[in-house]
Amino acid sequence: MPHAIVIHETGGPEKLRWEEANVPAPGPGQVRIRHTAIGLNFIDVYHRIGLYKVPLPTGLGQEAAGVVEELGSGVTGLAKGDRVVYTGLMGAYSEQRLAPADRLVKLPADIDDATAAAVFLKGLTVDVLVRRVFPLRAGHTVLLHAAAGGVGSILVPWAKSLGATVIATVGSREKAALPKAAGADHVIVTGEENFVARVKEITAGRGVDVAYDSVGKDTVPGSLDSLVSRGWLVAFGQSSGSPAPIELASLGGARSLFVTRPSLFAYIPTRPELEESAAHLFEKLQKGTVKIAPPRKFALKDAAEAHRALEARQTTGSVVFTP
């Protein structure tokens, strides 16, 4: 019988349990998938600790690649043996699962399963951040926090391909080489420098057009202080905790700042939007605009170990589980 990671209560990594999972035959509009690679993302931690509420007990994980094993009635556009990838479906931490066919995207032959599982959620996130939330163009200056992480390693070269200037922050000097190698124009080590002061120095006092902030509590105030007049704070994560409430009056006046808290899944709710973002991501990978280092791999049954490493910021780039 296949297995899956399940939580029965929220808490630390020790709450992740390796259990047998019954996977029935697919119903109408469904397929049964055998997973080959499963992505680890910080949102999985938020679900595990209860920051984002989900019904319990539940599986974890929202991103995986695999092979179609069986089709339910009414499924078109897919066949047994097709390689597929998906995001946004809870329960990816599993050896096999059922999934709605209309949320699966077929993989191009030249993109391997581990890369797909490592990059799909993060890559679609970047597509949405730079193309739809704040459309980047040549001449924009970007502040990007956690630039050595999974999203950062994709956003840096993507933003550079659009002609933007990228100011990246990392938490340690050991991580600084990663965004620099990806094309960042400036790299700030937040443990050694005040990033707001450095941004003002780099931009000759102007500030940045947009700050992409997935860190939250530790960085949001400084991100706001780093913005140019009419600049945008795009707060899309909170790895250091929830930021303090922002007074609306503080966004007004001469600077007139914008703040948004986007969710990927609000931007890809329809099949055409999902396919459009996936096509953009695949094109960036195929052209070599975005290069993904081989992801760090953990056995799925060792998910707790991977969560500990992620929360301790001991990982760079992407992490995948192997069933």
Residue frames as qw, qx, qy, qz and C-alpha x, y, z in Angstrom:
[[0.000, 0.888, 0.460, 0.000, 0.00, 0.00, 0.00],
 [0.374, 0.582, -0.058, 0.720, 1.32, 3.51, -0.77],
 [0.461, -0.510, -0.439, 0.579, 2.32, 5.87, 2.03],
 [0.111, 0.784, 0.166, 0.588, 1.88, 9.57, 2.73],
 [0.270, 0.004, -0.475, 0.837, 2.94, 12.18, 5.27],
 [0.334, -0.690, -0.518, -0.380, -0.02, 13.24, 7.44],
 [0.074, 0.187, -0.516, 0.833, -0.47, 15.65, 10.36],
 [0.352, -0.556, -0.749, -0.069, -3.18, 15.11, 12.96],
 [0.302, -0.888, -0.245, 0.244, -2.38, 18.27, 14.93],
 [0.374, 0.854, -0.140, 0.332, -0.33, 21.39, 14.28],
 [0.650, -0.713, 0.204, 0.166, 3.11, 21.91, 15.74],
 [0.173, -0.716, 0.594, 0.325, 6.76, 21.15, 15.08],
 [0.458, 0.429, -0.690, -0.361, 8.31, 18.82, 12.51],
 [0.101, -0.115, 0.962, -0.225, 7.74, 15.91, 14.87],
 [0.580, 0.308, 0.432, -0.618, 4.02, 16.12, 14.00],
 [0.561, 0.454, -0.494, -0.484, 4.73, 14.75, 10.51],
 [0.675, -0.155, 0.696, -0.189, 3.69, 11.10, 10.43],
 [0.239, 0.316, -0.792, -0.465, 4.43, 8.45, 7.79],
 [0.597, 0.121, 0.629, -0.483, 1.21, 6.52, 7.26],
 [0.286, 0.204, 0.863, 0.363, -0.40, 4.08, 4.85],
 [0.320, 0.381, 0.015, -0.867, -2.72, 5.80, 2.37],
 [0.517, 0.381, 0.766, 0.029, -5.63, 4.28, 0.51],
 [0.137, 0.403, -0.332, -0.841, -5.76, 5.61, -3.07],
 [0.638, 0.376, 0.631, -0.231, -8.99, 4.53, -4.80],
 [0.462, 0.353, 0.594, 0.556, -9.71, 4.42, -8.51],
 [0.041, -0.133, 0.043, 0.989, -10.11, 7.90, -10.02],
 [0.321, 0.616, 0.638, -0.333, -13.59, 9.34, -10.33],
 [0.457, 0.760, 0.375, 0.270, -14.95, 11.51, -13.14],
 [0.166, 0.947, -0.087, 0.260, -12.47, 14.20, -14.13],
 [0.530, -0.737, 0.418, 0.007, -9.72, 12.71, -11.96],
 [0.743, 0.431, -0.504, 0.089, -6.47, 10.86, -12.57],
 [0.828, -0.537, 0.088, 0.137, -4.31, 8.73, -10.32],
 [0.359, 0.821, -0.400, 0.192, -0.70, 9.89, -10.20],
 [0.885, -0.263, -0.122, 0.363, 2.42, 8.08, -9.07],
 [0.082, -0.981, 0.167, 0.058, 4.72, 10.78, -7.74],
 [0.847, 0.265, -0.135, 0.441, 8.35, 10.85, -8.81],
 [0.394, 0.100, -0.266, 0.874, 9.43, 14.11, -7.13],
 [0.279, -0.814, -0.508, -0.040, 7.72, 16.38, -4.58],
 [0.263, 0.582, -0.143, 0.756, 8.54, 20.00, -3.86],
 [0.455, -0.531, -0.509, 0.501, 9.15, 21.48, -0.41],
 [0.099, 0.617, 0.145, 0.767, 7.97, 25.08, 0.09],
 [0.072, 0.103, -0.553, 0.824, 7.73, 27.38, 3.09],
 [0.583, -0.206, -0.109, -0.778, 3.95, 27.39, 2.83],
 [0.747, -0.122, -0.652, -0.041, 4.14, 23.73, 3.93],
 [0.342, -0.017, -0.612, 0.712, 5.62, 24.95, 7.22],
 [0.294, -0.132, 0.118, -0.939, 2.84, 27.51, 7.60],
 [0.750, -0.177, -0.411, -0.487, 0.27, 24.71, 7.21],
 [0.674, -0.052, -0.686, 0.269, 2.13, 22.45, 9.64],
 [0.237, -0.038, -0.532, 0.812, 2.38, 25.05, 12.41],
 [0.016, -0.677, -0.717, 0.164, -1.18, 26.29, 11.93],
 [0.082, -0.378, 0.043, 0.921, -0.34, 29.79, 10.69],
 [0.455, 0.102, -0.445, -0.765, -2.49, 29.00, 7.66],
 [0.588, -0.042, 0.645, -0.487, -5.47, 27.00, 8.90],
 [0.487, 0.158, -0.727, -0.458, -6.35, 23.71, 7.21],
 [0.858, -0.274, 0.008, -0.435, -8.80, 20.99, 8.29],
 [0.019, -0.474, 0.866, -0.156, -7.15, 18.20, 10.30],
 [0.627, -0.384, 0.482, 0.477, -6.01, 15.53, 9.78],
 [0.554, 0.803, -0.035, -0.218, -4.44, 16.49, 6.48],
 [0.822, 0.143, 0.167, 0.525, -1.68, 15.69, 4.09],
 [0.176, -0.807, 0.106, 0.554, 0.87, 18.38, 3.36],
 [0.363, -0.212, 0.599, 0.682, 2.55, 19.74, 0.26],
 [0.480, 0.690, 0.276, -0.466, 1.14, 21.47, -2.80],
 [0.406, 0.751, -0.411, -0.319, 3.62, 20.70, -5.59],
 [0.660, -0.237, 0.702, 0.123, 4.80, 17.53, -7.30],
 [0.473, 0.461, -0.560, -0.501, 5.68, 15.85, -10.56],
 [0.570, -0.101, 0.799, -0.164, 4.72, 12.35, -11.50],
 [0.111, 0.078, -0.837, -0.530, 3.31, 9.90, -14.00],
 [0.685, 0.010, 0.020, -0.728, -0.36, 9.37, -14.87],
 [0.162, -0.151, 0.973, -0.068, -1.28, 5.81, -13.86],
 [0.101, 0.457, 0.882, 0.059, -5.05, 5.72, -14.41],
 [0.129, -0.102, -0.170, -0.972, -7.71, 8.05, -15.83],
 [0.301, 0.387, 0.709, -0.507, -11.26, 8.59, -14.65],
 [0.366, 0.602, 0.664, 0.249, -14.17, 9.08, -16.98],
 [0.141, 0.954, 0.263, 0.003, -14.40, 12.30, -18.93],
 [0.417, -0.696, 0.288, 0.510, -10.69, 13.09, -18.82],
 [0.711, 0.656, 0.146, 0.205, -9.32, 14.47, -22.07],
 [0.219, 0.907, -0.292, 0.212, -5.88, 15.73, -23.03],
 [0.305, -0.608, 0.713, -0.171, -4.05, 13.23, -20.85],
 [0.870, 0.155, -0.429, -0.185, -3.03, 9.61, -21.31],
 [0.883, -0.447, 0.113, 0.090, -1.60, 6.86, -19.15],
 [0.808, 0.024, 0.098, 0.581, 2.17, 7.34, -18.89],
 [0.211, 0.830, 0.060, 0.512, 2.11, 11.12, -19.36],
 [0.502, -0.149, -0.387, 0.759, 4.54, 13.07, -17.20],
 [0.144, -0.821, -0.344, -0.433, 2.76, 15.87, -15.38],
 [0.321, -0.004, -0.455, 0.831, 3.36, 18.57, -12.78],
 [0.275, -0.755, -0.473, -0.360, 0.97, 20.51, -10.56],
 [0.203, 0.063, -0.498, 0.841, 0.74, 22.98, -7.71],
 [0.386, -0.195, 0.076, -0.899, -2.01, 24.12, -5.37],
 [0.810, -0.203, -0.424, -0.350, -3.35, 20.66, -4.47],
 [0.430, -0.592, 0.568, -0.377, -2.87, 19.74, -0.81],
 [0.922, -0.117, 0.341, -0.143, -1.54, 16.24, -0.18],
 [0.611, 0.682, -0.402, -0.026, 1.54, 16.20, -2.41],
 [0.148, -0.550, 0.791, -0.223, 3.61, 14.52, 0.33],
 [0.843, 0.049, 0.434, -0.315, 2.47, 11.11, -0.90],
 [0.385, -0.208, 0.804, 0.402, 3.64, 8.24, -3.06],
 [0.041, 0.347, 0.762, 0.544, 0.38, 8.19, -5.02],
 [0.171, 0.389, 0.441, -0.791, -2.72, 10.38, -5.11],
 [0.314, 0.661, 0.644, 0.223, -5.85, 11.36, -7.00],
 [0.147, -0.397, 0.027, 0.905, -5.87, 14.77, -8.67],
 [0.501, 0.723, 0.338, -0.334, -8.27, 16.78, -10.82],
 [0.714, 0.255, 0.406, 0.510, -7.08, 16.51, -14.39],
 [0.268, 0.872, 0.221, 0.344, -7.69, 20.18, -15.14],
 [0.323, -0.921, 0.216, 0.027, -5.01, 21.26, -12.63],
 [0.781, -0.242, 0.429, 0.385, -2.27, 19.10, -14.18],
 [0.349, 0.841, -0.272, -0.309, 0.20, 20.42, -16.74],
 [0.959, 0.189, 0.068, 0.201, 2.06, 18.09, -19.09],
 [0.445, -0.715, 0.330, 0.425, 5.84, 18.37, -18.85],
 [0.552, 0.736, -0.353, -0.172, 8.01, 19.07, -21.88],
 [0.969, 0.074, -0.176, 0.155, 10.41, 16.23, -22.65],
 [0.560, 0.444, -0.331, 0.617, 13.47, 18.37, -21.87],
 [0.286, -0.584, 0.362, -0.667, 12.42, 19.27, -18.30],
 [0.448, 0.011, -0.879, 0.159, 13.07, 16.47, -15.82],
 [0.535, -0.613, -0.554, -0.176, 10.76, 15.56, -12.96],
 [0.567, -0.436, -0.357, 0.601, 13.02, 16.74, -10.12],
 [0.183, 0.031, 0.100, 0.978, 13.48, 20.14, -11.75],
 [0.301, -0.471, -0.506, -0.657, 9.76, 20.44, -12.35],
 [0.595, -0.609, -0.522, 0.059, 8.88, 19.59, -8.74],
 [0.521, -0.305, -0.220, 0.766, 11.56, 21.93, -7.47],
 [0.159, -0.070, 0.171, 0.970, 10.53, 24.88, -9.57],
 [0.038, -0.515, -0.709, -0.481, 6.84, 24.79, -10.50],
 [0.283, -0.826, -0.469, 0.134, 5.25, 26.60, -7.55],
 [0.394, -0.608, 0.041, 0.688, 8.18, 28.96, -7.15],
 [0.275, 0.018, 0.534, 0.799, 8.46, 29.59, -10.89],
 [0.053, -0.669, -0.634, -0.384, 4.76, 30.33, -11.28],
 [0.356, -0.796, -0.307, 0.382, 5.06, 32.61, -8.27],
 [0.355, -0.388, 0.246, 0.814, 7.87, 34.54, -9.95],
 [0.154, 0.348, 0.645, 0.663, 5.92, 34.78, -13.20],
 [0.195, -0.806, -0.547, -0.113, 2.99, 36.29, -11.32],
 [0.431, -0.702, -0.142, 0.548, 5.19, 38.62, -9.25],
 [0.303, -0.379, 0.332, 0.809, 7.13, 40.11, -12.16],
 [0.072, 0.199, 0.689, 0.693, 4.52, 39.98, -14.90],
 [0.267, -0.608, -0.633, -0.399, 1.18, 40.62, -13.23],
 [0.454, -0.710, -0.414, 0.344, 1.50, 41.92, -9.63],
 [0.091, -0.860, 0.157, 0.477, 4.12, 44.54, -10.48],
 [0.825, 0.516, 0.153, 0.171, 4.98, 44.31, -14.19],
 [0.522, -0.590, 0.287, 0.546, 8.75, 44.69, -14.32],
 [0.648, 0.736, 0.108, 0.166, 10.42, 46.47, -17.21],
 [0.667, 0.228, -0.104, 0.701, 13.83, 47.77, -18.16],
 [0.060, 0.576, -0.117, 0.807, 14.93, 50.59, -15.90],
 [0.693, -0.628, -0.113, -0.336, 13.15, 49.39, -12.75],
 [0.186, 0.457, -0.750, 0.441, 15.21, 48.80, -9.61],
 [0.811, -0.323, -0.409, -0.265, 14.21, 45.83, -7.46],
 [0.204, -0.504, 0.715, -0.439, 14.90, 44.98, -3.83],
 [0.839, -0.050, -0.474, -0.263, 14.65, 41.23, -3.31],
 [0.451, -0.562, 0.591, -0.362, 14.93, 39.61, 0.11],
 [0.779, -0.129, 0.608, -0.088, 15.96, 35.98, 0.71],
 [0.528, 0.674, -0.332, -0.395, 17.60, 36.02, -2.70],
 [0.070, 0.416, -0.904, -0.067, 19.46, 32.74, -2.13],
 [0.543, 0.096, 0.732, -0.401, 16.22, 30.83, -1.58],
 [0.462, 0.290, 0.807, 0.225, 14.03, 28.97, -4.01],
 [0.306, 0.871, 0.383, -0.040, 11.99, 31.94, -5.26],
 [0.135, -0.885, 0.232, 0.380, 14.99, 34.26, -5.15],
 [0.456, -0.297, 0.697, 0.467, 17.15, 31.99, -7.28],
 [0.398, 0.506, 0.696, 0.319, 14.49, 32.20, -10.01],
 [0.081, 0.939, 0.306, -0.131, 13.48, 35.84, -9.62],
 [0.328, -0.692, 0.296, 0.570, 17.01, 37.24, -9.90],
 [0.308, -0.101, 0.681, 0.656, 17.78, 36.00, -13.45],
 [0.200, 0.659, 0.701, 0.182, 14.17, 36.52, -14.56],
 [0.065, -0.926, -0.191, 0.319, 14.26, 40.16, -13.44],
 [0.310, -0.546, 0.451, 0.635, 17.65, 40.66, -15.11],
 [0.359, 0.232, 0.764, 0.484, 16.29, 39.23, -18.36],
 [0.109, 0.838, 0.529, 0.080, 13.69, 42.03, -18.28],
 [0.368, 0.596, -0.026, 0.713, 16.33, 44.72, -17.86],
 [0.495, -0.837, -0.104, -0.208, 15.81, 45.46, -14.16],
 [0.223, 0.551, -0.623, 0.509, 18.55, 46.33, -11.66],
 [0.806, -0.398, -0.421, -0.118, 18.46, 43.82, -8.80],
 [0.070, -0.572, 0.596, -0.560, 19.52, 44.56, -5.23],
 [0.794, -0.189, -0.565, -0.124, 19.48, 41.24, -3.37],
 [0.348, -0.630, 0.522, -0.459, 19.67, 40.52, 0.34],
 [0.778, -0.001, -0.627, 0.030, 20.87, 37.32, 1.98],
 [0.676, -0.715, -0.045, -0.175, 21.20, 36.27, 5.60],
 [0.727, -0.529, 0.316, 0.302, 24.84, 35.23, 5.60],
 [0.081, 0.734, -0.521, -0.428, 28.05, 35.78, 3.67],
 [0.397, -0.107, 0.892, 0.186, 28.05, 32.08, 2.72],
 [0.469, 0.573, 0.670, -0.054, 24.86, 32.65, 0.72],
 [0.115, 0.784, -0.055, -0.607, 25.99, 35.86, -0.99],
 [0.150, -0.330, 0.733, 0.576, 27.64, 34.12, -3.94],
 [0.345, 0.369, 0.860, 0.076, 24.39, 32.54, -5.10],
 [0.311, 0.850, 0.371, -0.209, 22.42, 35.64, -6.15],
 [0.061, -0.756, 0.395, 0.518, 25.61, 37.22, -7.45],
 [0.278, -0.139, 0.858, 0.409, 26.19, 34.25, -9.73],
 [0.323, 0.569, 0.756, 0.009, 22.54, 34.47, -10.83],
 [0.307, 0.539, 0.354, 0.700, 23.08, 38.04, -12.00],
 [0.293, -0.875, -0.347, 0.168, 22.22, 40.30, -9.06],
 [0.355, 0.773, -0.093, 0.518, 23.79, 43.74, -9.43],
 [0.077, -0.564, 0.524, -0.634, 24.28, 44.22, -5.67],
 [0.720, -0.295, -0.628, 0.002, 24.17, 41.76, -2.77],
 [0.238, -0.627, 0.355, -0.652, 23.63, 42.88, 0.83],
 [0.522, -0.115, -0.807, 0.250, 24.35, 40.61, 3.80],
 [0.397, -0.730, -0.222, -0.511, 21.69, 41.66, 6.29],
 [0.792, -0.515, -0.233, 0.232, 23.63, 40.34, 9.28],
 [0.625, -0.145, 0.014, 0.767, 26.49, 42.70, 8.47],
 [0.104, 0.095, 0.203, 0.969, 24.86, 45.75, 6.89],
 [0.312, 0.496, 0.480, -0.653, 21.78, 47.92, 7.30],
 [0.426, 0.320, 0.716, 0.450, 19.98, 47.13, 4.07],
 [0.150, 0.909, 0.382, -0.068, 17.97, 50.37, 4.03],
 [0.208, -0.836, 0.253, 0.441, 21.13, 52.48, 4.26],
 [0.429, -0.204, 0.708, 0.523, 22.81, 50.39, 1.56],
 [0.380, 0.611, 0.660, 0.215, 19.79, 50.68, -0.75],
 [0.053, 0.969, 0.141, -0.194, 19.82, 54.45, -0.38],
 [0.330, -0.649, 0.482, 0.486, 23.57, 54.47, -1.05],
 [0.473, 0.088, 0.766, 0.426, 23.28, 52.23, -4.12],
 [0.260, 0.699, 0.610, 0.269, 20.40, 54.25, -5.57],
 [0.254, 0.214, -0.031, 0.943, 21.90, 57.65, -4.68],
 [0.148, 0.144, 0.473, -0.857, 19.02, 58.30, -2.28],
 [0.457, -0.007, -0.427, -0.780, 16.24, 57.48, -4.74],
 [0.626, -0.044, 0.640, -0.443, 15.10, 54.10, -3.43],
 [0.149, -0.009, 0.928, 0.342, 13.69, 51.11, -5.31],
 [0.452, -0.055, -0.373, -0.808, 10.60, 50.82, -7.48],
 [0.858, -0.236, -0.259, -0.375, 9.51, 47.55, -5.92],
 [0.154, -0.461, 0.814, -0.319, 10.49, 45.47, -2.89],
 [0.802, -0.064, -0.518, -0.291, 9.70, 41.76, -3.12],
 [0.185, -0.475, 0.662, -0.549, 9.56, 40.66, 0.52],
 [0.786, -0.153, -0.553, -0.228, 9.01, 37.05, 1.61],
 [0.402, 0.120, -0.689, 0.590, 10.68, 37.49, 5.01],
 [0.411, -0.690, -0.551, -0.226, 8.02, 39.56, 6.76],
 [0.515, -0.819, -0.221, 0.122, 8.47, 40.74, 10.34],
 [0.641, -0.440, 0.127, 0.616, 12.21, 41.40, 10.16],
 [0.396, 0.000, 0.433, 0.810, 12.21, 43.24, 6.84],
 [0.142, 0.734, 0.610, 0.261, 8.84, 44.85, 5.99],
 [0.171, -0.916, -0.150, 0.329, 9.49, 48.17, 7.81],
 [0.355, -0.521, 0.442, 0.638, 12.84, 48.50, 6.06],
 [0.372, 0.314, 0.724, 0.488, 11.35, 47.49, 2.73],
 [0.078, 0.890, 0.448, 0.021, 8.84, 50.35, 3.02],
 [0.271, -0.850, 0.120, 0.435, 11.64, 52.75, 3.92],
 [0.469, -0.241, 0.606, 0.596, 13.56, 51.61, 0.82],
 [0.433, 0.587, 0.650, 0.213, 10.83, 52.51, -1.67],
 [0.143, 0.087, 0.244, 0.955, 10.82, 55.40, -4.10],
 [0.391, 0.268, 0.254, -0.843, 7.76, 57.66, -4.21],
 [0.786, 0.258, -0.081, -0.556, 4.83, 55.60, -5.52],
 [0.231, 0.377, -0.896, -0.035, 6.87, 52.44, -5.00],
 [0.843, -0.162, -0.291, -0.423, 5.40, 49.01, -4.36],
 [0.270, -0.380, 0.837, -0.286, 5.88, 46.65, -1.44],
 [0.792, 0.049, -0.467, -0.389, 4.99, 43.14, -2.61],
 [0.345, -0.414, 0.741, -0.400, 4.79, 41.09, 0.59],
 [0.789, 0.128, -0.438, -0.412, 4.41, 37.46, -0.45],
 [0.785, -0.093, -0.583, 0.186, 5.69, 35.55, 2.59],
 [0.383, -0.792, 0.224, -0.418, 6.66, 35.79, 6.23],
 [0.811, 0.105, -0.529, 0.224, 9.48, 33.39, 7.03],
 [0.271, 0.203, -0.553, 0.761, 10.52, 35.52, 10.05],
 [0.027, -0.468, -0.730, 0.498, 6.95, 35.90, 11.32],
 [0.150, 0.798, 0.541, 0.221, 3.97, 38.12, 10.64],
 [0.290, 0.274, -0.072, 0.914, 4.90, 41.77, 10.18],
 [0.003, -0.418, -0.526, 0.741, 3.40, 44.42, 12.43],
 [0.312, 0.767, 0.561, 0.001, 0.23, 46.11, 11.14],
 [0.355, 0.125, 0.221, 0.900, 0.87, 48.99, 8.76],
 [0.105, 0.645, 0.383, -0.652, -0.80, 52.33, 9.44],
 [0.507, 0.649, 0.491, 0.282, -2.54, 53.45, 6.27],
 [0.007, 0.993, 0.018, -0.115, -1.58, 57.06, 6.98],
 [0.495, -0.599, 0.471, 0.418, 2.10, 56.07, 6.80],
 [0.593, 0.215, 0.639, 0.440, 1.65, 55.13, 3.13],
 [0.274, 0.879, 0.379, 0.093, 0.30, 58.51, 2.10],
 [0.264, -0.817, 0.144, 0.493, 1.83, 61.95, 1.84],
 [0.253, 0.760, -0.425, -0.421, 4.46, 62.78, -0.71],
 [0.153, -0.334, 0.909, 0.194, 5.57, 59.16, -1.11],
 [0.757, 0.210, 0.006, -0.619, 2.11, 57.59, -1.73],
 [0.044, -0.346, 0.933, 0.087, 3.24, 53.97, -1.40],
 [0.810, 0.017, -0.311, -0.496, 1.45, 50.81, -2.52],
 [0.274, -0.320, 0.876, -0.234, 1.29, 47.55, -0.53],
 [0.810, 0.086, -0.305, -0.494, -0.04, 44.23, -1.80],
 [0.460, -0.320, 0.806, -0.189, -0.16, 40.72, -0.33],
 [0.664, 0.305, -0.432, -0.530, -0.57, 38.48, -3.40],
 [0.712, -0.132, 0.680, -0.119, -1.36, 34.79, -3.43],
 [0.052, -0.236, 0.806, 0.540, -0.26, 32.75, -6.43],
 [0.148, 0.317, 0.932, 0.094, -3.54, 30.86, -6.57],
 [0.230, 0.732, 0.374, -0.520, -5.59, 34.05, -6.85],
 [0.175, 0.671, -0.384, -0.609, -3.73, 34.69, -10.11],
 [0.209, 0.233, -0.867, -0.388, -4.07, 31.21, -11.68],
 [0.540, 0.089, 0.641, -0.538, -7.63, 30.13, -10.81],
 [0.785, 0.477, 0.088, -0.386, -8.57, 29.31, -14.39],
 [0.876, 0.080, 0.380, 0.287, -7.10, 26.75, -16.78],
 [0.545, 0.748, 0.065, 0.373, -6.00, 29.42, -19.32],
 [0.167, -0.914, 0.292, -0.225, -4.20, 31.45, -16.62],
 [0.787, -0.419, 0.443, 0.086, -2.46, 28.33, -15.30],
 [0.833, 0.317, 0.312, 0.328, -1.35, 27.28, -18.78],
 [0.314, 0.898, -0.047, 0.304, -0.14, 30.79, -19.61],
 [0.362, -0.827, 0.412, -0.120, 2.06, 31.03, -16.51],
 [0.857, -0.187, 0.457, 0.149, 3.34, 27.48, -16.99],
 [0.732, 0.581, 0.180, 0.308, 4.27, 28.25, -20.61],
 [0.081, 0.935, -0.241, 0.249, 6.22, 31.33, -19.51],
 [0.611, -0.623, 0.488, -0.039, 8.10, 29.30, -16.90],
 [0.889, 0.099, 0.398, 0.203, 8.90, 26.43, -19.27],
 [0.551, 0.783, 0.021, 0.288, 10.18, 28.92, -21.86],
 [0.168, -0.893, 0.376, -0.181, 12.52, 30.53, -19.31],
 [0.753, -0.382, 0.534, 0.047, 13.88, 27.10, -18.36],
 [0.843, 0.358, 0.346, 0.205, 14.26, 25.90, -21.95],
 [0.416, 0.855, -0.069, 0.302, 16.07, 29.05, -23.06],
 [0.709, -0.027, -0.355, 0.609, 18.40, 28.90, -20.07],
 [0.091, -0.704, 0.041, -0.703, 17.24, 32.28, -18.76],
 [0.643, -0.559, 0.331, -0.406, 16.49, 30.54, -15.48],
 [0.588, 0.300, -0.743, 0.111, 18.97, 27.85, -14.49],
 [0.765, -0.529, 0.083, -0.357, 18.07, 25.58, -11.61],
 [0.044, 0.522, -0.830, 0.189, 20.84, 23.98, -9.61],
 [0.548, -0.128, -0.821, -0.097, 20.22, 20.30, -8.85],
 [0.541, -0.626, 0.019, -0.560, 17.80, 20.38, -5.90],
 [0.096, -0.346, 0.837, -0.412, 18.73, 18.99, -2.52],
 [0.683, -0.139, -0.577, -0.426, 16.91, 15.70, -2.03],
 [0.343, -0.250, 0.734, -0.530, 15.36, 14.06, 1.03],
 [0.169, -0.219, -0.948, -0.159, 13.46, 10.78, 1.20],
 [0.398, -0.507, -0.315, -0.697, 9.76, 11.54, 1.63],
 [0.726, -0.488, -0.481, 0.052, 9.63, 9.58, 4.88],
 [0.554, -0.234, -0.257, 0.756, 12.31, 12.00, 6.22],
 [0.067, 0.766, 0.330, 0.548, 10.13, 15.07, 5.67],
 [0.503, -0.842, -0.167, 0.104, 10.59, 16.20, 9.28],
 [0.665, -0.307, 0.172, 0.658, 14.35, 16.47, 8.76],
 [0.340, 0.410, 0.388, 0.752, 13.81, 18.61, 5.68],
 [0.221, -0.868, -0.337, -0.291, 11.38, 20.91, 7.53],
 [0.615, -0.691, -0.042, 0.379, 13.95, 21.45, 10.29],
 [0.566, -0.057, 0.294, 0.768, 16.61, 22.37, 7.76],
 [0.144, 0.631, 0.436, 0.626, 14.27, 24.77, 5.94],
 [0.364, -0.884, -0.271, -0.114, 13.16, 26.55, 9.10],
 [0.638, -0.593, 0.094, 0.481, 16.76, 26.89, 10.27],
 [0.377, 0.893, -0.152, -0.194, 17.59, 28.52, 6.89],
 [0.523, -0.461, 0.664, 0.271, 20.15, 25.79, 6.26],
 [0.651, 0.376, 0.612, 0.247, 18.96, 25.27, 2.68],
 [0.075, 0.534, -0.272, -0.797, 19.72, 27.18, -0.50],
 [0.287, 0.125, -0.717, -0.623, 17.89, 26.88, -3.76],
 [0.759, -0.121, -0.185, -0.613, 15.21, 24.18, -3.92],
 [0.265, -0.232, 0.899, -0.261, 14.48, 20.98, -2.01],
 [0.724, 0.033, -0.394, -0.565, 12.55, 17.96, -3.26],
 [0.648, -0.242, 0.662, -0.289, 11.38, 14.72, -1.73],
 [0.402, 0.255, -0.796, -0.374, 11.81, 11.39, -3.46],
 [0.832, -0.213, 0.054, -0.510, 9.01, 8.86, -2.77]]
